Amino acid sequence: MATDAKRQPGSSIKPLAVYGPAINAGLINYSSLVNDEPVSNWKAGKPGPANWDNKYHGIITVEKALEQSYNAASVQVDKLLTANVSFNFLREKL
C-alpha cells in the first residue's frame, strides 16, 4: 500500500512548500520558465540536488518541473522565496 511505503516525502512536499507559496506570491505560474540546473554549493560545496533520473533538463516550464518532480528546478524556485515565506505559507494556509 502507498501509505506503508518508507520513502522520503520530498515529492509530496515540493508542491506545498515551494510551488504553492511561489504561486501565491505571484512569483511564478504554471507556464513560468525555471532552470533545472544544479546549485553550486548544495552540500559540502558540491553541486546538487540530483533529479530522480540523474539528469538536468535546462530551461523548462514550472508545469514540467512539477509533473516530473525535478528537485533541481524546485530549488531554483525556492531561491525566489525564503525559508520563512515557505514556512509561513505552510503554517497559515494548510
Backbone bond lengths (Angstrom), bond angles and torsions (degrees), N, CA, C in turn:
res aa  C-N    CA-C-N  psi(-1)  N-CA   C-N-CA  omega(-1)  CA-C   N-CA-C  phi
1 M - - - 1.444 - - 1.526 110.61 -
2 A 1.304 116.02 146.72 1.470 120.45 -179.36 1.518 111.86 -60.27
3 T 1.309 117.33 -34.42 1.475 119.87 -178.42 1.516 112.14 -74.15
4 D 1.321 117.63 -13.44 1.459 121.36 179.52 1.528 112.85 -93.64
5 A 1.313 117.41 -8.44 1.465 121.16 -177.33 1.521 110.60 -66.54
6 K 1.322 115.19 138.75 1.461 120.77 178.28 1.526 108.29 -102.55
7 R 1.337 115.08 79.11 1.461 121.89 -178.00 1.516 109.86 -125.88
8 Q 1.315 114.74 159.70 1.454 120.47 174.37 1.527 109.08 -68.37
9 P 1.328 117.88 147.67 1.469 120.72 -176.16 1.525 114.67 -85.83
10 G 1.316 118.61 9.24 1.462 121.71 -172.85 1.514 116.14 -50.24
11 S 1.319 117.37 -47.57 1.465 119.64 -177.82 1.517 112.47 -66.91
12 S 1.312 117.06 -24.76 1.469 120.82 176.27 1.517 111.76 -83.01
13 I 1.312 116.92 -30.57 1.465 122.13 -175.13 1.527 112.29 -82.10
14 K 1.326 118.15 -35.29 1.474 120.76 -176.39 1.525 113.75 -52.96
15 P 1.338 119.40 -47.62 1.472 117.83 179.16 1.521 112.89 -62.87
16 L 1.322 117.18 -33.14 1.464 121.14 -177.35 1.522 112.93 -81.82
17 A 1.326 117.00 -42.79 1.465 120.72 -172.48 1.522 114.21 -93.92
18 V 1.317 118.04 -20.25 1.468 120.91 -177.45 1.525 111.27 -114.76
19 Y 1.317 116.52 -62.76 1.464 119.84 -174.19 1.524 112.28 -69.38
20 G 1.332 117.67 -40.35 1.468 120.91 179.16 1.516 113.13 -57.00
21 P 1.340 118.15 -54.25 1.464 119.25 179.35 1.531 113.15 -63.01
22 A 1.331 117.44 -36.09 1.469 120.24 -179.66 1.530 111.07 -67.91
23 I 1.324 116.98 -39.18 1.465 120.59 176.14 1.518 109.66 -67.86
24 N 1.326 116.53 -44.73 1.465 121.63 179.72 1.531 111.63 -58.76
25 A 1.329 116.47 -36.79 1.467 121.51 -179.25 1.530 112.20 -81.49
26 G 1.320 117.21 -3.81 1.458 120.47 -179.67 1.519 113.69 77.25
27 L 1.331 117.30 16.41 1.462 121.00 -178.63 1.526 112.38 -81.03
28 I 1.323 116.53 -29.98 1.464 121.70 -179.62 1.528 109.43 -142.25
29 N 1.337 114.54 166.16 1.460 122.06 166.74 1.525 106.22 -142.15
30 Y 1.322 117.03 -178.25 1.465 119.36 -173.61 1.529 113.38 -61.31
31 S 1.329 117.69 -26.59 1.466 119.69 -178.27 1.530 113.47 -98.84
32 S 1.318 117.72 2.46 1.469 120.72 176.22 1.525 109.62 -61.90
33 L 1.318 115.34 150.60 1.461 120.56 178.15 1.516 109.89 -96.69
34 V 1.319 114.74 139.71 1.459 121.77 179.10 1.530 107.55 -136.28
35 N 1.327 115.83 149.88 1.453 121.03 -177.92 1.526 110.13 -94.47
36 D 1.308 116.36 111.41 1.463 121.59 177.29 1.527 108.57 -85.67
37 E 1.312 114.93 75.51 1.460 123.05 179.65 1.523 108.48 -134.15
38 P 1.331 117.91 155.14 1.462 119.84 -177.89 1.524 112.73 -68.60
39 V 1.316 114.68 153.30 1.458 122.28 172.36 1.527 106.25 -86.57
40 S 1.320 118.01 136.21 1.466 120.60 -171.64 1.526 114.31 -64.78
41 N 1.302 119.06 -39.61 1.468 120.97 -179.06 1.519 110.64 -113.52
42 W 1.316 116.49 65.53 1.457 120.68 -175.83 1.527 111.15 -75.52
43 K 1.321 117.51 -62.78 1.465 121.86 178.95 1.520 108.41 -136.06
44 A 1.309 115.03 124.65 1.466 121.45 178.68 1.525 111.62 51.71
45 G 1.335 116.26 39.18 1.450 121.47 177.43 1.514 115.24 78.01
46 K 1.323 117.35 1.02 1.462 120.89 -179.81 1.526 110.07 -93.71
47 P 1.337 117.28 150.45 1.463 119.74 179.11 1.532 111.86 -73.16
48 G 1.304 114.92 154.47 1.465 120.22 178.65 1.506 109.13 169.73
49 P 1.270 120.19 -172.69 1.463 127.18 -0.89 1.528 111.25 -81.94
50 A 1.309 115.39 162.59 1.461 120.24 176.94 1.524 109.65 -78.87
51 N 1.294 115.71 151.41 1.461 121.60 171.42 1.524 109.04 -89.25
52 W 1.306 116.65 165.46 1.466 121.46 -178.27 1.529 112.50 -58.71
53 D 1.328 117.43 -28.78 1.465 120.91 -179.19 1.530 112.53 -96.33
54 N 1.335 116.30 6.19 1.471 122.69 -179.47 1.522 113.32 57.36
55 K 1.344 116.16 30.37 1.463 122.49 176.63 1.519 108.60 -131.85
56 Y 1.327 115.31 159.17 1.460 121.68 172.30 1.524 107.20 -114.47
57 H 1.324 116.67 149.32 1.456 120.66 -167.38 1.522 114.34 -120.54
58 G 1.331 117.28 10.04 1.459 120.42 176.51 1.516 112.92 67.27
59 I 1.315 116.31 -145.68 1.464 121.91 -177.41 1.533 109.18 -77.09
60 I 1.329 115.30 119.80 1.467 122.10 179.39 1.525 108.78 -137.33
61 T 1.317 116.64 167.31 1.466 119.84 176.59 1.527 110.03 -80.09
62 V 1.315 115.00 157.62 1.463 120.62 174.38 1.530 109.20 -58.33
63 E 1.327 116.14 -39.63 1.467 119.89 178.64 1.529 111.09 -56.01
64 K 1.326 117.58 -46.48 1.467 122.24 179.63 1.527 110.74 -66.13
65 A 1.329 116.97 -40.89 1.465 120.90 179.10 1.526 111.12 -60.83
66 L 1.330 116.05 -42.75 1.466 120.46 177.67 1.524 111.35 -68.85
67 E 1.315 115.89 -45.47 1.468 121.17 -178.64 1.518 111.23 -57.31
68 Q 1.327 116.54 -42.13 1.461 121.86 -176.93 1.531 113.16 -94.31
69 S 1.319 117.08 -3.81 1.464 123.15 179.47 1.535 111.91 55.01
70 Y 1.331 115.86 46.51 1.459 120.42 -179.74 1.525 110.46 -74.51
71 N 1.321 115.95 124.18 1.462 121.91 -178.85 1.520 112.77 -68.77
72 A 1.322 116.48 -44.35 1.466 119.82 -176.33 1.526 111.18 -62.46
73 A 1.316 117.32 -41.41 1.466 120.74 178.58 1.523 111.00 -63.71
74 S 1.327 116.99 -39.54 1.467 119.13 -179.67 1.525 111.39 -66.82
75 V 1.323 117.60 -33.01 1.467 120.16 176.20 1.526 109.91 -67.12
76 Q 1.324 117.07 -38.76 1.470 119.92 177.69 1.530 110.78 -62.97
77 V 1.339 117.59 -40.18 1.466 120.73 176.60 1.523 109.60 -66.79
78 D 1.322 116.44 -42.07 1.467 120.49 -179.38 1.526 111.78 -61.25
79 K 1.325 117.44 -29.63 1.466 120.69 177.72 1.526 111.82 -64.40
80 L 1.346 117.42 -21.94 1.464 121.03 176.03 1.527 111.15 -73.50
81 L 1.318 115.85 -23.50 1.466 122.43 -179.40 1.520 108.99 -99.25
82 T 1.304 115.57 -164.66 1.461 122.27 165.95 1.516 106.24 -133.31
83 A 1.310 116.62 165.37 1.466 119.98 177.22 1.522 110.54 -59.26
84 N 1.330 117.05 -36.63 1.468 120.14 179.87 1.521 112.16 -65.23
85 V 1.329 117.77 -40.73 1.465 120.82 179.00 1.528 109.53 -62.43
86 S 1.312 116.39 -45.36 1.454 121.11 179.14 1.528 111.12 -62.38
87 F 1.315 116.67 -48.12 1.467 121.39 -179.73 1.521 111.19 -61.26
88 N 1.315 116.77 -46.52 1.467 120.16 -179.43 1.526 111.63 -63.81
89 F 1.317 117.50 -37.90 1.462 120.48 176.71 1.525 110.22 -60.63
90 L 1.323 116.33 -47.31 1.463 120.24 179.77 1.526 111.28 -62.21
91 R 1.305 116.29 -43.08 1.466 120.66 -177.64 1.527 111.72 -68.91
92 E 1.314 117.31 -40.92 1.465 120.83 -173.45 1.526 113.97 -88.73
93 K 1.308 118.18 -29.74 1.466 120.75 -172.95 1.529 113.95 -101.23
94 L 1.323 117.17 -21.31 1.471 118.50 -175.80 1.505 112.16 -112.31
